[in-house]
Amino acid sequence: MVGQCINDYLDAYSDLVDIFKLSGKQAAMMSQSSLVEFISTCKEYEVLVAIGNPVMDVALGGGNNVVNEVLDDLVKYEVDIIEISSIARSIDDDMCRLIESASKRGLKVINEIGVAFAHSEVFEKNIFVERLKQQSKRFIEAGSWKILLESEGLTENIDEKDHRWHIIDKVISPLNLDQFMVEADDQDVLSKYIEIYGPNVNMMIDHTRLLKMEDARIGYGPSQFLWGKVVRYQL
């Protein structure tokens, strides 16, 4: 989505959108003028701009200088958020230093964690739950803005009967609600997150799912099991 489409979308729904994320490939393949216009439009509507994978994945392979150049370019373009994956790359203590380096530049960091790389098959015995919990804790302590739980192998590309809600709960329940977000494009999945974690749970969705998600937040669909169930009590 580029050009006037972004403007029209945010003109209609900006009150419902916190972050607009471009994948690294989208950002890299857009013309510079289109990228600048996209960022400017988001700023106009007070929507944060995020750049996702594989920008940092590729940069890490080039060494510290390349990583620092990428971070500086993001700041120059007034990007607000960088997503960094610990699924696509094997990295640990260095991730904490990277979080600190990005944060010092004024960038918010979303750390992606999960159980599957790309569309690889996942077996229960190869899911390291305690490791994921430890990573989340350390990343937050290092200054990560939010932990993003990737849906692959948990609720995506597996049968509904095999959804791993027990794994999801063990990973995200130790975190405060404002410390994590979940990937949830499927309407039953996003509805289940709201049923269990409440209407304020942070979800990353495709822009075409926005109205379904907001319907679910007020308990009017899209999944029947959520109808009339969502309530709030705010002072």
ZAKE-334708 format. One line per 10 residues: for each residue x, y, z of N, C-alpha, C. Coordinates in nm, 3 decimals. Each point is the difference from the previous one (the first is absolute). Layout:
<nodes>
X/Y/Z/X/Y/Z/X/Y/Z  ...
</nodes>
This chain:
<nodes>
0.085/-0.118/0.000/-0.085/0.118/0.000/0.089/0.124/0.000  -0.013/0.081/-0.103/0.084/0.120/-0.012/-0.085/0.115/-0.054  0.062/0.118/-0.004/-0.063/0.116/-0.063/-0.131/0.041/0.065  -0.096/0.035/-0.083/-0.129/0.050/0.048/-0.076/-0.104/0.081  0.028/-0.129/-0.026/-0.067/-0.106/0.076/0.028/0.013/0.149  0.124/0.030/0.035/0.036/0.018/0.142/-0.077/0.116/0.059  -0.003/0.110/-0.074/-0.070/0.120/0.048/-0.148/-0.030/0.023  -0.063/-0.066/-0.096/-0.142/-0.031/0.012/-0.026/-0.093/0.119  0.085/-0.101/0.016/-0.017/-0.098/0.107/0.011/0.067/0.137  0.104/0.081/0.017/0.020/0.064/0.130/-0.101/0.112/0.024
-0.047/0.062/-0.106/-0.104/0.102/0.016/-0.126/-0.064/0.059  -0.025/-0.125/-0.037/-0.118/-0.070/0.050/0.023/-0.065/0.136  0.121/-0.057/0.021/0.017/-0.089/0.115/0.118/0.034/0.091  0.060/0.116/-0.011/0.121/0.028/0.077/-0.022/-0.010/0.151  -0.121/0.026/0.047/-0.028/-0.012/0.144/0.011/-0.143/0.049  -0.004/-0.096/-0.094/0.007/-0.141/0.036/0.138/-0.060/-0.025  0.091/0.077/-0.057/0.132/-0.051/-0.040/0.108/0.065/0.086  0.078/-0.083/0.068/0.112/0.050/0.079/0.130/0.002/-0.081  0.020/-0.106/-0.078/0.125/-0.019/-0.073/-0.031/-0.048/-0.141  0.072/0.055/-0.097/-0.005/-0.054/-0.137/0.138/-0.055/-0.031
0.006/-0.129/-0.028/0.130/-0.064/-0.023/0.022/-0.031/-0.147  0.116/0.036/-0.048/0.047/-0.043/-0.131/0.098/-0.115/0.020  -0.012/-0.104/-0.079/0.104/-0.102/0.006/0.129/0.062/-0.054  0.111/-0.059/0.037/0.128/0.051/-0.049/0.007/-0.002/-0.151  -0.060/-0.103/-0.062/0.001/-0.010/-0.146/-0.082/0.112/-0.062  -0.116/0.030/0.059/-0.082/0.110/-0.051/0.078/0.131/0.005  0.058/0.028/0.115/0.073/0.126/0.018/0.117/0.009/-0.097  0.069/-0.112/-0.023/0.117/0.001/-0.088/-0.037/0.016/-0.147  -0.118/-0.052/-0.038/-0.038/0.001/-0.141/-0.083/0.121/-0.040  -0.050/0.074/0.099/-0.073/0.123/-0.031/0.096/0.107/-0.050
-0.049/0.090/-0.083/0.082/0.115/-0.037/0.020/0.086/0.125  0.107/0.075/0.002/0.028/0.085/0.116/-0.114/0.099/0.023  -0.054/0.054/-0.107/-0.108/0.098/0.015/-0.126/-0.065/0.058  -0.029/-0.124/-0.040/-0.116/-0.070/0.054/0.019/-0.032/0.148  0.121/-0.040/0.036/0.030/-0.030/0.140/-0.016/0.124/0.087  0.057/0.111/-0.048/-0.010/0.126/0.075/-0.146/0.043/0.013  -0.077/-0.016/-0.108/-0.141/0.038/0.003/-0.078/-0.089/0.098  0.029/-0.130/-0.001/-0.065/-0.092/0.092/0.024/0.041/0.144  0.125/0.026/0.033/0.036/0.038/0.137/-0.066/0.132/0.037  0.004/0.094/-0.091/-0.059/0.132/0.025/-0.149/-0.010/0.025
-0.069/-0.085/-0.077/-0.144/-0.017/0.018/-0.032/-0.061/0.136  0.077/-0.100/0.039/-0.021/-0.061/0.132/0.021/0.103/0.111  0.104/0.082/-0.014/0.027/0.104/0.100/-0.117/0.098/0.008  -0.055/0.035/-0.115/-0.111/0.094/-0.004/-0.118/-0.052/0.082  -0.021/-0.132/-0.003/-0.112/-0.060/0.073/0.041/-0.056/0.136  0.122/0.032/0.043/0.052/-0.041/0.131/0.002/-0.153/0.015  0.039/-0.066/-0.107/0.016/-0.145/-0.002/0.149/-0.032/-0.005  0.046/-0.088/0.087/0.141/-0.036/0.002/0.038/-0.083/-0.123  0.123/0.018/-0.046/0.050/-0.074/-0.117/0.102/-0.104/0.046  -0.022/-0.124/-0.043/0.093/-0.108/0.033/0.055/-0.062/-0.127
0.125/-0.042/0.008/0.064/-0.075/-0.109/0.029/-0.140/0.052  -0.049/-0.100/-0.073/0.017/-0.139/0.045/0.115/-0.071/-0.069  0.000/-0.131/0.013/0.104/-0.082/-0.062/-0.012/0.005/-0.152  0.108/-0.027/-0.075/0.128/-0.051/0.050/0.111/0.105/0.005  -0.034/0.126/0.018/0.103/0.105/-0.002/0.110/-0.028/0.102  -0.037/-0.020/0.126/0.104/-0.021/0.100/0.063/-0.138/-0.012  -0.077/-0.099/-0.047/0.058/-0.133/-0.022/0.120/0.009/-0.095  -0.021/0.071/-0.111/0.106/0.013/-0.100/0.114/0.085/0.054  -0.034/0.108/0.068/0.103/0.091/0.052/0.092/-0.071/0.098  -0.056/-0.085/0.084/0.082/-0.071/0.099/0.105/-0.087/-0.065
-0.030/-0.052/-0.118/0.098/-0.080/-0.073/0.115/0.083/-0.053  -0.019/0.133/-0.007/0.104/0.088/-0.052/0.092/0.058/0.106  -0.032/-0.025/0.128/0.086/0.051/0.106/-0.051/0.129/0.063  0.073/0.045/0.101/-0.043/0.115/0.080/-0.018/0.127/-0.080  0.091/0.027/-0.091/-0.008/0.125/-0.077/-0.128/0.006/-0.083  -0.034/-0.112/-0.061/-0.122/-0.005/-0.082/-0.123/0.018/0.089  -0.001/-0.067/0.115/-0.112/0.014/0.094/-0.017/0.144/0.043  0.110/0.065/0.034/-0.007/0.139/0.045/-0.047/0.093/-0.112  0.042/-0.028/-0.122/-0.046/0.081/-0.114/-0.151/-0.014/-0.019  -0.050/-0.123/0.014/-0.144/-0.023/-0.013/-0.076/0.074/0.109
0.046/-0.009/0.123/-0.066/0.071/0.110/0.000/0.150/-0.024  0.113/0.052/-0.047/0.007/0.145/-0.027/-0.093/0.040/-0.114  -0.011/-0.085/-0.102/-0.091/0.030/-0.111/-0.146/0.001/0.047  -0.035/-0.093/0.088/-0.136/-0.003/0.053/-0.032/0.129/0.075  0.096/0.046/0.077/-0.018/0.127/0.072/-0.015/0.115/-0.100  0.082/-0.001/-0.104/-0.004/0.106/-0.100/-0.137/0.007/-0.068  -0.059/-0.115/-0.026/-0.131/-0.005/-0.065/-0.115/0.018/0.099  0.032/0.017/0.126/-0.099/0.022/0.107/-0.090/-0.122/0.021  0.058/-0.118/-0.018/-0.068/-0.124/0.037/-0.004/-0.008/0.152  -0.109/-0.051/0.055/-0.016/-0.005/0.145/0.045/-0.132/0.060
-0.021/-0.110/-0.074/0.016/-0.134/0.057/0.077/-0.090/-0.095  0.091/-0.080/0.055/0.068/-0.103/-0.077/-0.032/-0.135/0.062  -0.038/-0.094/-0.085/-0.027/-0.137/0.046/0.126/-0.083/-0.020  0.040/-0.070/0.105/0.120/-0.083/-0.005/-0.038/-0.142/0.041  0.038/-0.097/-0.080/-0.041/-0.138/0.023/0.110/-0.082/0.066  -0.039/-0.079/0.099/0.091/-0.101/0.054/-0.039/-0.139/-0.050  -0.089/-0.002/-0.100/-0.036/-0.125/-0.067/0.087/-0.016/-0.125  0.008/0.106/-0.078/0.073/-0.006/-0.128/0.151/-0.001/0.021  0.047/0.048/0.114/0.143/-0.001/0.030/0.021/-0.055/0.140  0.109/-0.075/0.018/0.035/-0.051/0.133/0.088/0.103/0.068
-0.057/0.068/0.099/0.070/0.110/0.065/-0.054/0.013/0.142  0.088/0.033/0.095/-0.047/0.007/0.138/0.048/0.127/0.068  0.115/-0.004/0.070/0.048/0.119/0.071/0.018/0.118/-0.093  0.042/-0.027/-0.123/0.015/0.107/-0.098/-0.133/0.068/-0.029  -0.110/-0.074/0.009/-0.131/0.060/-0.020/-0.026/0.109/0.103  0.037/-0.025/0.123/-0.019/0.101/0.105/0.080/0.126/-0.031  0.121/-0.018/-0.050/0.082/0.117/-0.037/-0.061/0.073/-0.119  -0.058/-0.076/-0.093/-0.065/0.060/-0.116/-0.123/0.079/0.042  -0.077/-0.054/0.092/-0.117/0.071/0.053/0.043/0.132/0.063  0.104/-0.004/0.077/0.050/0.121/0.066/0.048/0.102/-0.102
0.068/-0.048/-0.104/0.052/0.090/-0.103/-0.114/0.068/-0.076  -0.102/-0.077/-0.036/-0.115/0.057/-0.071/-0.076/0.097/0.090  -0.018/-0.037/0.126/-0.076/0.083/0.093/0.069/0.134/0.024  0.132/0.000/0.006/0.076/0.124/0.019/-0.021/0.097/-0.117  -0.032/-0.053/-0.115/-0.027/0.083/-0.117/-0.145/0.050/-0.005  -0.078/-0.043/0.098/-0.140/0.042/0.003/-0.095/-0.096/-0.071  0.051/-0.115/-0.044/-0.084/-0.100/-0.067/-0.061/-0.094/0.103  -0.127/-0.031/-0.017/-0.063/-0.104/0.078/0.032/-0.135/-0.064  0.020/-0.101/0.083/0.034/-0.133/-0.051/-0.112/-0.098/0.032  -0.047/-0.068/-0.103/-0.089/-0.115/0.018/0.083/-0.125/-0.025
0.009/-0.085/0.100/0.075/-0.125/-0.014/-0.093/-0.115/-0.033  0.023/-0.058/-0.118/-0.082/-0.113/-0.043/0.059/-0.130/0.055  -0.086/-0.078/0.067/0.040/-0.132/0.047/-0.102/-0.101/-0.052  0.037/-0.127/0.002/-0.094/-0.100/-0.048/0.061/-0.138/-0.001  -0.072/-0.094/-0.060/0.042/-0.140/0.004/0.036/-0.055/-0.138  -0.026/0.077/-0.106/0.024/-0.053/-0.135/0.065/0.105/-0.088  0.099/-0.040/-0.077/0.063/0.086/-0.098/-0.067/-0.025/-0.135  -0.057/0.108/-0.057/-0.073/-0.011/-0.127/-0.112/-0.104/0.015  -0.008/-0.095/-0.092/-0.109/-0.097/0.005/0.050/-0.138/0.041  0.103/-0.004/0.081/0.055/-0.127/0.043/-0.097/-0.073/0.093
0.001/-0.132/-0.007/-0.087/-0.080/0.085/0.050/0.004/0.143  -0.094/0.009/0.094/0.037/0.013/0.141/-0.051/-0.121/0.077  0.091/-0.061/0.076/-0.038/-0.110/0.088/0.006/0.047/0.144  -0.095/-0.047/0.080/-0.013/0.046/0.139/0.132/-0.014/0.077  0.071/-0.109/-0.023/0.123/-0.026/0.076/0.110/0.101/-0.032  -0.016/0.073/-0.113/0.102/0.097/-0.040/-0.040/0.144/0.031  -0.101/0.019/0.086/-0.040/0.134/0.042/0.060/0.028/0.137  0.084/0.100/0.007/0.073/0.032/0.123/-0.069/0.116/0.071  -0.105/-0.034/0.075/-0.084/0.102/0.063/0.077/0.084/0.099  0.079/-0.063/0.085/0.074/0.075/0.102/0.099/0.096/-0.066
0.055/-0.043/-0.110/0.093/0.087/-0.074/-0.072/0.123/-0.053  -0.119/-0.018/-0.055/-0.079/0.113/-0.051/-0.036/0.096/0.113  -0.036/-0.054/0.114/-0.034/0.083/0.116/0.122/0.079/0.047  0.115/-0.066/0.003/0.122/0.067/0.043/0.039/0.111/-0.097  -0.010/-0.029/-0.129/0.032/0.102/-0.100/-0.090/0.122/0.016  -0.129/-0.024/0.015/-0.095/0.111/0.015/0.037/0.087/0.118  0.030/-0.062/0.111/0.036/0.073/0.122/0.127/0.083/-0.022  0.100/-0.060/-0.061/0.126/0.070/-0.021/-0.015/0.114/-0.100  -0.078/-0.022/-0.105/-0.020/0.105/-0.099/-0.073/0.120/0.061  -0.101/-0.027/0.081/-0.073/0.109/0.067/0.094/0.076/0.093
0.081/-0.071/0.073/0.095/0.064/0.092/0.102/0.085/-0.075  0.034/-0.040/-0.124/0.097/0.074/-0.081/-0.062/0.123/-0.065  -0.134/0.013/0.007/-0.065/0.118/-0.056/-0.095/-0.026/-0.116  -0.026/-0.129/-0.030/-0.095/-0.032/-0.107/-0.135/0.064/0.030  -0.061/0.057/-0.103/-0.130/0.065/0.016/-0.110/-0.103/0.016  0.003/-0.103/-0.087/-0.099/-0.106/0.008/0.059/-0.130/-0.054  -0.051/-0.110/0.053/0.030/-0.133/-0.051/-0.111/-0.040/-0.095  0.036/-0.044/-0.119/-0.097/-0.046/-0.099/0.009/-0.152/-0.012  -0.111/-0.067/0.029/-0.003/-0.145/-0.013/-0.049/-0.037/-0.140  0.090/-0.057/-0.078/-0.030/-0.044/-0.136/-0.096/-0.119/0.005
-0.098/-0.001/-0.091/-0.105/-0.103/0.004/0.039/-0.130/-0.068  0.102/0.003/-0.085/0.041/-0.119/-0.073/0.031/-0.117/0.094  -0.064/-0.112/-0.022/0.022/-0.116/0.084/-0.082/-0.002/0.128  -0.070/0.110/0.028/-0.084/0.008/0.119/-0.149/0.002/-0.038  -0.037/0.093/-0.087/-0.138/0.005/-0.051/-0.005/0.013/-0.151  0.116/0.008/-0.064/0.005/0.020/-0.146/0.062/-0.121/-0.068  -0.060/-0.038/-0.114/0.047/-0.113/-0.080/-0.005/-0.134/0.074  -0.090/-0.010/0.097/-0.029/-0.128/0.065/-0.152/-0.009/0.017  -0.050/-0.120/0.014/-0.144/-0.019/0.018/-0.047/0.067/0.129  -0.125/0.046/-0.003/-0.055/0.068/0.118/0.007/-0.088/0.124
-0.023/-0.128/-0.015/0.003/-0.091/0.114/0.140/-0.011/0.060  0.102/0.041/-0.075/0.139/-0.010/0.047/0.056/0.134/0.047  -0.085/0.104/0.005/0.048/0.129/0.049/0.063/-0.015/0.139  0.113/0.063/0.019/0.078/-0.020/0.122/-0.024/0.112/0.102  -0.124/0.009/0.047/-0.033/0.107/0.095/0.074/-0.019/0.131  0.030/-0.122/0.037/0.074/-0.023/0.125/0.141/0.057/-0.007  0.061/-0.004/-0.119/0.132/0.060/-0.019/-0.010/0.152/0.002  -0.097/0.052/-0.072/-0.022/0.145/-0.006/-0.016/0.056/0.140  -0.084/-0.064/0.081/-0.029/0.051/0.134/0.124/-0.001/0.088  0.080/-0.104/-0.010/0.122/-0.008/0.082/0.099/0.110/-0.037
0.001/0.041/-0.127/0.096/0.101/-0.046/-0.045/0.141/0.035  -0.128/0.032/-0.022/-0.041/0.140/0.015/-0.063/0.034/0.134  -0.051/-0.098/0.073/-0.065/0.032/0.128/0.096/0.061/0.104  0.130/-0.035/0.001/0.088/0.066/0.096/0.024/0.149/-0.030  -0.037/0.046/-0.120/0.022/0.139/-0.040/-0.123/0.085/0.033  0.024/0.128/0.023/-0.111/0.093/0.013/-0.067/0.018/-0.136  -0.126/0.038/0.002/-0.077/0.013/-0.124/0.065/0.098/-0.097  0.060/0.106/0.052/0.060/0.101/-0.088/0.141/-0.037/-0.045  0.047/-0.117/0.039/0.136/-0.040/-0.037/0.004/-0.094/-0.120  -0.115/-0.046/-0.047/0.002/-0.096/-0.110/-0.109/0.030/-0.101
0.019/-0.055/-0.120/-0.104/-0.004/-0.102/0.005/-0.137/-0.066  -0.111/-0.038/-0.060/-0.008/-0.131/-0.063/-0.042/0.015/-0.145  0.048/-0.089/-0.083/-0.042/-0.002/-0.140/-0.131/-0.079/-0.009  -0.103/0.060/-0.060/-0.132/-0.062/0.007/-0.087/0.039/-0.118  0.029/-0.052/-0.117/-0.078/0.035/-0.119/-0.130/-0.079/-0.012  -0.002/-0.123/0.050/-0.120/-0.082/-0.009/-0.107/0.053/0.095  -0.126/0.008/-0.043/-0.103/0.064/0.081/-0.029/-0.079/0.128  0.005/-0.132/-0.004/-0.023/-0.077/0.121/0.117/0.013/0.097  0.120/0.012/-0.055/0.119/0.017/0.084/-0.003/0.135/0.071  -0.026/0.107/-0.075/-0.001/0.131/0.065/-0.115/0.009/0.102
-0.111/-0.066/-0.030/-0.111/-0.002/0.096/0.037/-0.077/0.126  0.072/-0.109/-0.015/0.043/-0.078/0.117/0.097/0.081/0.086  0.091/0.073/-0.063/0.091/0.085/0.079/-0.079/0.101/0.083  -0.103/0.059/-0.059/-0.081/0.097/0.073/-0.080/-0.068/0.110  -0.052/-0.119/-0.028/-0.075/-0.074/0.102/0.087/-0.030/0.122  0.125/-0.039/-0.023/0.086/-0.043/0.110/0.077/0.116/0.063  0.051/0.093/-0.081/0.087/0.104/0.053/-0.066/0.138/0.006  -0.125/0.008/-0.044/-0.076/0.124/0.013/0.006/0.088/-0.124  -0.088/0.101/-0.006/-0.013/0.082/-0.120/0.118/0.092/-0.028  0.090/0.017/0.098/0.114/0.090/-0.020/0.127/-0.071/-0.043
-0.008/-0.130/-0.029/0.118/-0.072/-0.045/0.049/0.060/-0.132  0.131/0.015/-0.014/0.060/0.056/-0.121/0.015/-0.108/-0.106  -0.054/0.026/-0.119/0.007/-0.099/-0.107/0.054/0.061/-0.129  0.086/-0.075/-0.066/0.050/0.038/-0.132/-0.083/-0.074/-0.103  -0.067/0.074/-0.086/-0.088/-0.059/-0.100/0.025/0.065/-0.136  -0.049/-0.065/-0.104/-0.002/0.062/-0.131/-0.103/0.114/0.001  0.027/0.105/-0.078/-0.089/0.116/0.004/-0.143/-0.034/-0.042  -0.018/-0.109/-0.074/-0.134/-0.039/-0.043/-0.081/-0.062/0.113  0.064/-0.031/0.112/-0.067/-0.063/0.114/-0.040/0.101/0.108  0.025/0.126/-0.023/-0.019/0.100/0.105/-0.142/0.000/0.055
-0.100/0.004/-0.086/-0.138/0.011/0.047/-0.044/-0.128/0.071  0.046/-0.115/-0.045/-0.030/-0.125/0.070/0.058/0.005/0.142  0.123/0.050/0.012/0.062/0.007/0.132/-0.077/0.095/0.091  -0.038/0.116/-0.053/-0.071/0.098/0.084/-0.139/-0.050/0.036  -0.065/-0.074/-0.090/-0.126/-0.064/0.036/0.020/-0.095/0.118  0.107/-0.078/-0.007/0.029/-0.095/0.107/0.027/0.071/0.132  0.065/0.115/-0.005/0.033/0.073/0.123/-0.125/0.047/0.074  -0.112/0.016/-0.070/-0.122/0.043/0.066/-0.101/-0.115/0.012  0.044/-0.120/-0.036/-0.083/-0.117/0.020/-0.111/-0.021/-0.100  0.019/0.050/-0.121/-0.103/-0.016/-0.105/0.058/-0.071/-0.122
0.067/-0.109/0.023/0.058/-0.077/-0.109/0.150/0.020/-0.003  0.064/-0.056/-0.104/-0.059/-0.076/-0.111/-0.033/-0.146/0.037  0.053/-0.047/0.114/-0.023/-0.140/0.039/-0.115/-0.007/0.101  -0.090/-0.090/-0.022/-0.124/-0.006/0.078/0.025/-0.020/0.149  0.107/-0.074/0.035/0.023/-0.030/0.141/0.034/0.125/0.083  0.027/0.111/-0.067/0.036/0.123/0.072/-0.118/0.097/0.013  -0.109/-0.026/-0.068/-0.111/0.095/-0.005/-0.054/0.030/0.140  -0.004/0.129/0.031/-0.056/0.046/0.127/0.083/-0.031/0.122  0.122/-0.053/-0.020/0.081/-0.045/0.112/0.099/0.105/0.050  0.038/0.093/-0.086/0.104/0.096/0.035/-0.060/0.118/0.076
0.058/0.032/0.114/-0.045/0.115/0.080/0.122/0.078/0.049  -0.025/0.123/0.041/0.106/0.086/0.053/-0.052/0.074/0.123  0.091/0.039/0.086/-0.033/0.085/0.114/0.115/0.100/0.015  -0.023/0.121/-0.047/0.107/0.101/-0.004/-0.037/0.121/0.082  0.094/0.048/0.081/-0.022/0.119/0.083/0.053/0.123/-0.072
</nodes>
